[in-house]
Amino acid sequence: MFILFFPDSPTEETRLLILTHNGTINGFRKGCFCLTDLLTLMDQVSECLDSGKPVDAIFVDFAEAFDKVAYLRLARKLATRGITGKVLHWTEAWLANRKQRVCINGTLSTWLLVVSEVPQGSVLDPLLFLIYISDLDDGIINWILKFADDTKIFGEVQGSAQQQQLQADLATLLQWSKDWQMLFNVKKCKVMQFGHHNQKMTSIHCIIRY
């Protein structure tokens, strides 16, 4: 069991926000569910529509997200969040030297070393995953919301400049996914457009390419 201490005895929720550096996460947090994620999205979209401003939203999904958290990169991010010393060493030891194999009709494969994943089913895996994707927001100009392995960016699109900015934000997400070896499932990535006077952005449907 890992106990992380912060000054002034903050609440559990404050500890999580300190570790993840932002409040755009609605999954794996106390009192935050899929419903709160959707309500946050619809509240901001509705406010724009009430003002006559069209909105585009881009939904992206990580492919096998919990299996793609690379141990060495995770350790680097833990250190940048102030988790060092024994706690960092304990975490690294807990993740290191994991092996797996499969059994089909009684026949076993050879053992293979696991170099990326957060062990699902433990109390730590949601926190470790949130820390790993905590800097996904960096460089994003438009709104962004995250729920577990699902991410959405959205913003006003009253002209070509705002459309291009949203597209640039998508490119930023794409680059992050390459840098941290957590690619998106392109088939599950979608665009939703709100507003009567919303110009169609057909090009954005095929902008995620690897």
C-alpha positions as CSV (number, residue, x, y, z in Angstrom):
1,M,0.0,0.0,0.0
2,F,1.3,3.4,-1.0
3,I,0.5,6.5,1.1
4,L,1.4,9.9,-0.5
5,F,1.6,12.9,1.8
6,F,1.1,16.5,0.9
7,P,1.3,19.6,3.0
8,D,-1.7,21.1,4.8
9,S,-3.6,17.8,4.9
10,P,-5.4,18.1,1.6
11,T,-8.3,15.9,0.7
12,E,-8.0,12.7,-1.3
13,E,-9.4,14.6,-4.3
14,T,-6.8,17.3,-3.9
15,R,-4.0,14.8,-3.8
16,L,-5.3,13.3,-7.1
17,L,-5.4,16.8,-8.7
18,I,-1.9,17.6,-7.5
19,L,-0.6,14.3,-9.0
20,T,-2.4,14.7,-12.3
21,H,-1.9,18.5,-12.6
22,N,-5.4,19.3,-13.9
23,G,-9.1,18.9,-13.4
24,T,-10.1,17.8,-16.9
25,I,-10.3,14.2,-15.8
26,N,-13.8,12.8,-15.0
27,G,-12.8,9.1,-14.7
28,F,-11.4,7.4,-11.6
29,R,-12.2,10.3,-9.4
30,K,-14.5,10.5,-6.4
31,G,-17.9,11.9,-7.5
32,C,-16.9,12.0,-11.2
33,F,-18.6,9.6,-13.5
34,C,-19.5,9.2,-17.2
35,L,-22.5,11.3,-16.5
36,T,-20.5,14.2,-15.1
37,D,-18.2,14.1,-18.1
38,L,-21.1,14.3,-20.5
39,L,-22.8,17.0,-18.5
40,T,-19.7,19.1,-18.5
41,L,-19.5,18.7,-22.3
42,M,-23.1,19.5,-22.9
43,D,-23.1,22.5,-20.5
44,Q,-20.2,24.2,-22.4
45,V,-21.7,23.3,-25.8
46,S,-25.1,24.5,-24.9
47,E,-23.7,27.8,-23.7
48,C,-22.0,28.3,-27.1
49,L,-25.2,27.3,-29.0
50,D,-27.3,29.7,-26.9
51,S,-25.0,32.5,-28.1
52,G,-25.3,31.4,-31.7
53,K,-21.8,29.9,-31.9
54,P,-21.3,26.5,-33.6
55,V,-19.2,23.9,-31.9
56,D,-17.1,21.0,-33.2
57,A,-16.2,18.1,-30.9
58,I,-13.6,15.4,-31.7
59,F,-13.8,12.1,-29.8
60,V,-10.6,10.0,-29.7
61,D,-10.0,6.6,-28.1
62,F,-6.7,5.1,-27.0
63,A,-6.1,1.6,-28.4
64,E,-5.6,-0.9,-25.5
65,A,-4.7,2.0,-23.3
66,F,-4.0,0.2,-20.0
67,D,-1.7,-2.2,-21.8
68,K,0.3,0.5,-23.5
69,V,1.6,2.3,-20.4
70,A,5.4,1.9,-20.8
71,Y,7.2,1.3,-17.5
72,L,10.2,3.4,-18.0
73,R,8.2,6.4,-19.3
74,L,5.8,6.0,-16.4
75,A,8.7,6.1,-13.9
76,R,9.8,9.4,-15.5
77,K,6.4,10.9,-15.1
78,L,6.1,9.8,-11.5
79,A,9.4,11.5,-10.8
80,T,8.2,14.8,-12.4
81,R,5.1,14.6,-10.1
82,G,7.3,14.5,-7.0
83,I,7.1,10.8,-6.4
84,T,10.7,9.9,-5.8
85,G,12.9,7.9,-3.3
86,K,11.5,4.7,-1.8
87,V,7.9,5.2,-3.1
88,L,9.3,5.4,-6.7
89,H,11.5,2.4,-6.1
90,W,8.6,0.4,-4.7
91,T,6.5,1.3,-7.6
92,E,9.2,0.3,-10.1
93,A,9.8,-3.0,-8.3
94,W,6.0,-3.7,-8.3
95,L,5.9,-3.2,-12.1
96,A,9.2,-4.8,-13.0
97,N,9.9,-8.4,-14.1
98,R,6.3,-9.2,-14.9
99,K,5.9,-12.1,-17.2
100,Q,3.0,-13.7,-19.1
101,R,2.1,-16.7,-21.2
102,V,-1.0,-18.2,-22.7
103,C,-2.5,-21.7,-22.5
104,I,-4.5,-23.1,-25.4
105,N,-6.0,-26.6,-25.1
106,G,-3.5,-27.5,-22.4
107,T,-0.5,-26.3,-24.4
108,L,1.5,-23.5,-22.7
109,S,3.5,-20.8,-24.6
110,T,6.9,-19.6,-23.4
111,W,7.1,-16.9,-20.8
112,L,7.4,-13.3,-22.2
113,L,8.6,-10.3,-20.3
114,V,5.9,-7.6,-20.0
115,V,7.3,-4.1,-20.5
116,S,4.2,-2.0,-20.6
117,E,0.8,-2.1,-18.8
118,V,-0.7,-1.0,-15.5
119,P,-1.8,-4.2,-13.7
120,Q,-5.6,-4.1,-13.9
121,G,-7.5,-4.9,-10.8
122,S,-5.2,-3.2,-8.4
123,V,-6.0,0.0,-6.5
124,L,-3.0,1.7,-8.0
125,D,-3.6,1.1,-11.7
126,P,-6.2,4.0,-12.2
127,L,-3.9,6.5,-10.5
128,L,-0.9,5.4,-12.5
129,F,-2.9,5.6,-15.7
130,L,-4.1,9.1,-14.9
131,I,-0.6,10.3,-14.1
132,Y,0.6,8.8,-17.4
133,I,-1.9,10.8,-19.4
134,S,-1.9,13.9,-17.2
135,D,0.1,16.0,-19.6
136,L,-2.1,15.1,-22.6
137,D,-3.6,18.6,-22.1
138,D,-0.3,20.4,-22.7
139,G,-0.5,22.7,-25.7
140,I,-4.2,22.3,-26.2
141,I,-6.0,25.6,-26.9
142,N,-9.6,24.4,-27.1
143,W,-11.5,22.6,-24.3
144,I,-10.5,19.1,-23.5
145,L,-12.1,16.4,-21.3
146,K,-10.8,13.0,-20.4
147,F,-12.8,10.0,-19.1
148,A,-10.6,6.9,-18.6
149,D,-9.2,6.1,-22.0
150,D,-11.6,8.3,-23.9
151,T,-10.7,11.9,-24.7
152,K,-12.6,14.7,-26.4
153,I,-11.5,18.1,-27.6
154,F,-14.1,20.7,-28.6
155,G,-14.4,24.4,-29.3
156,E,-16.2,27.2,-31.1
157,V,-15.8,27.1,-34.9
158,Q,-17.1,30.4,-36.3
159,G,-14.5,30.6,-39.0
160,S,-11.6,28.9,-40.7
161,A,-9.1,30.2,-38.0
162,Q,-11.0,28.4,-35.2
163,Q,-11.4,25.3,-37.4
164,Q,-7.7,25.2,-38.0
165,Q,-6.9,25.7,-34.3
166,L,-9.1,22.7,-33.5
167,Q,-7.3,20.7,-36.2
168,A,-4.0,21.8,-34.7
169,D,-5.1,20.6,-31.3
170,L,-5.8,17.2,-32.8
171,A,-2.3,17.2,-34.3
172,T,-0.9,17.9,-30.8
173,L,-2.8,14.9,-29.4
174,L,-1.5,12.8,-32.3
175,Q,2.1,13.8,-31.6
176,W,1.6,13.1,-27.9
177,S,0.3,9.6,-28.7
178,K,3.4,8.9,-30.8
179,D,5.9,10.3,-28.3
180,W,4.4,8.3,-25.4
181,Q,3.7,5.1,-27.5
182,M,0.0,5.1,-26.8
183,L,-1.7,5.3,-30.2
184,F,-5.3,6.1,-30.9
185,N,-7.8,3.6,-32.2
186,V,-8.5,5.5,-35.5
187,K,-11.7,3.5,-36.2
188,K,-13.2,4.7,-33.0
189,C,-12.3,8.4,-33.4
190,K,-15.3,10.5,-34.4
191,V,-16.4,14.1,-35.1
192,M,-19.6,15.6,-33.8
193,Q,-20.8,19.0,-35.0
194,F,-23.3,21.3,-33.2
195,G,-25.2,24.3,-34.5
196,H,-27.3,25.2,-37.6
197,H,-24.6,27.3,-39.2
198,N,-21.8,24.9,-38.7
199,Q,-19.5,24.5,-41.7
200,K,-18.7,20.9,-42.4
201,M,-15.2,19.7,-41.8
202,T,-14.9,16.5,-43.8
203,S,-11.1,16.7,-43.8
204,I,-10.9,16.2,-40.1
205,H,-12.3,12.7,-40.3
206,C,-9.1,11.4,-41.9
207,I,-6.5,13.5,-40.2
208,I,-5.5,10.9,-37.6
209,R,-3.0,8.7,-39.5
210,Y,0.0,6.6,-38.4
